[in-house]
Every structure is written in structure tokens, then in C-alpha cells.
Amino acid sequence: EDAAGTWTLTVEDTEFQDGGDLFGWELRLCTTGDGVANDEITVPTFSINPNPSNGTFVLELPGMPEANLQAELITVDGKLLQSFNVTGQREQLSVDNVPQGIYLLRLNDGQSSRTERLIIL
């Protein structure tokens, strides 16, 4: 089946159906044919502890002894606040002068990225 044309993406609140907030999402596109496709996500899953945090937290990348990643602290409306280099399986990070709130922490290796929510108290 030909996938050319106009597509519509619909987002539905199936959890509580209260119209809540969307803190992040991911759309993966893959091409076939003459183009080159790489739909493999190369950034590992990660955890943030503690979360909620007072601004200092540990970023853990289980099973990844060495890393060469960029971590970005982003507001929910997409504004980049701080960037960090991540080179190990366990990195302690501190954010400076960030008000309390909900943020996104995005890990990027130049090919793909993963994003988790971070709450600063």
C-alpha cells in the first residue's frame, strides 16, 4: 500500500480523560525504497533519581559502561535551558537557577534521542 499523501496524527487522553497535560511524545518515521532508513534507536533507556529532585540528580544508563551523549534540560514548551555531556553509566548532574516545575531531560547521540520527565522541587 502506498503511504504517500496527507497523514493526520491524533492524540487522545485515554488515562483519566480529563484533558490533562502532554509532557512528551515521540514520532518515528522510516522510509523504504531508494532512501536510506535507520529506525533503530541507539540511545539507551535511562532513569533519573531522585525524581522529583531538588536540582541535583543521578542519570543512570544501565548496561552502558561508556557513553558519548548530550543531555538537554528543556522546558515543556521546548526552550533549551542547559546542556550536559554524558560519558558514563552513572552521571550526577545539577541544574542551576531553574525554578520549580516540570521539565524534560532529553538524551541525544546525534542519531536518535530519548526523553524523560524531570520534576524540580
C-alpha positions as CSV (number, residue, x, y, z in Angstrom):
1,E,0.0,0.0,0.0
2,D,1.3,3.4,-0.9
3,A,1.9,5.7,2.1
4,A,2.2,8.9,0.1
5,G,-0.3,11.7,0.9
6,T,-1.5,13.6,3.9
7,W,-1.5,11.9,7.3
8,T,-3.3,13.1,10.5
9,L,-1.9,12.4,14.0
10,T,-4.5,12.2,16.7
11,V,-3.6,12.3,20.4
12,E,-6.2,11.0,22.9
13,D,-6.3,11.2,26.7
14,T,-7.1,7.6,27.5
15,E,-5.8,7.6,31.1
16,F,-8.1,9.9,33.0
17,Q,-9.9,11.6,30.2
18,D,-9.5,14.9,32.0
19,G,-7.8,16.7,29.1
20,G,-4.5,16.7,31.2
21,D,-1.1,17.9,30.0
22,L,1.1,16.2,27.4
23,F,4.7,16.1,28.6
24,G,6.3,14.4,25.7
25,W,5.8,12.2,22.8
26,E,7.8,10.6,20.0
27,L,7.1,10.1,16.3
28,R,9.4,7.7,14.4
29,L,9.4,7.8,10.6
30,C,11.0,5.2,8.4
31,T,11.5,5.3,4.7
32,T,12.0,2.4,2.3
33,G,13.0,2.1,-1.4
34,D,15.7,4.4,-2.7
35,G,16.2,6.2,0.6
36,V,18.3,5.0,3.5
37,A,16.3,4.0,6.6
38,N,17.6,3.7,10.1
39,D,14.8,3.3,12.6
40,E,17.0,1.8,15.3
41,I,17.1,3.9,18.4
42,T,20.7,4.0,19.6
43,V,20.1,6.0,22.8
44,P,19.6,3.6,25.8
45,T,16.7,3.8,28.2
46,F,17.7,5.8,31.3
47,S,16.4,6.7,34.7
48,I,16.5,9.9,36.8
49,N,16.9,9.6,40.6
50,P,15.6,11.1,42.7
51,N,12.6,12.4,40.6
52,P,11.2,14.7,41.9
53,S,14.6,16.4,42.6
54,N,15.9,19.5,44.3
55,G,18.1,20.2,41.2
56,T,20.8,17.6,41.8
57,F,20.0,14.1,40.4
58,V,21.7,11.0,39.1
59,L,21.2,10.0,35.5
60,E,21.6,6.2,35.1
61,L,22.1,4.3,31.9
62,P,22.0,0.6,32.8
63,G,24.1,-1.7,30.7
64,M,26.0,1.2,29.0
65,P,29.5,1.4,30.6
66,E,30.7,4.1,28.2
67,A,28.6,6.8,26.6
68,N,29.1,9.8,24.4
69,L,25.7,11.5,24.8
70,Q,24.3,15.0,25.1
71,A,21.8,15.6,27.9
72,E,19.5,18.6,27.4
73,L,17.2,20.2,30.0
74,I,14.2,21.6,28.2
75,T,11.0,23.4,29.3
76,V,7.7,21.7,28.3
77,D,7.3,24.4,25.6
78,G,10.7,23.4,24.0
79,K,13.1,26.0,25.4
80,L,16.6,24.6,26.0
81,L,17.8,25.6,29.4
82,Q,21.1,23.6,29.9
83,S,23.2,21.0,28.2
84,F,25.5,18.4,29.7
85,N,28.0,15.9,28.3
86,V,27.3,12.3,29.5
87,T,30.2,9.9,29.2
88,G,29.4,7.2,31.8
89,Q,26.8,4.7,33.0
90,R,26.1,6.9,36.1
91,E,26.3,10.7,36.0
92,Q,25.4,13.2,38.7
93,L,24.0,16.3,37.2
94,S,23.0,19.6,38.8
95,V,20.8,22.3,37.2
96,D,21.4,25.9,38.1
97,N,18.9,28.7,38.7
98,V,15.9,26.6,37.5
99,P,12.6,27.4,39.1
100,Q,10.4,24.6,40.5
101,G,8.4,22.9,37.8
102,I,8.2,20.1,35.3
103,Y,10.9,19.8,32.7
104,L,12.1,17.3,30.0
105,L,15.5,15.7,30.0
106,R,16.5,14.6,26.5
107,L,19.4,12.3,25.8
108,N,20.8,12.6,22.2
109,D,23.6,10.7,20.5
110,G,23.4,12.5,17.2
111,Q,21.2,9.8,15.5
112,S,18.3,9.4,17.9
113,S,17.1,10.6,21.3
114,R,15.0,9.6,24.3
115,T,13.2,12.0,26.6
116,E,12.1,11.6,30.3
117,R,10.1,14.0,32.5
118,L,12.0,15.6,35.4
119,I,10.3,17.4,38.3
120,I,12.3,20.1,40.1
121,L,11.1,21.0,43.6
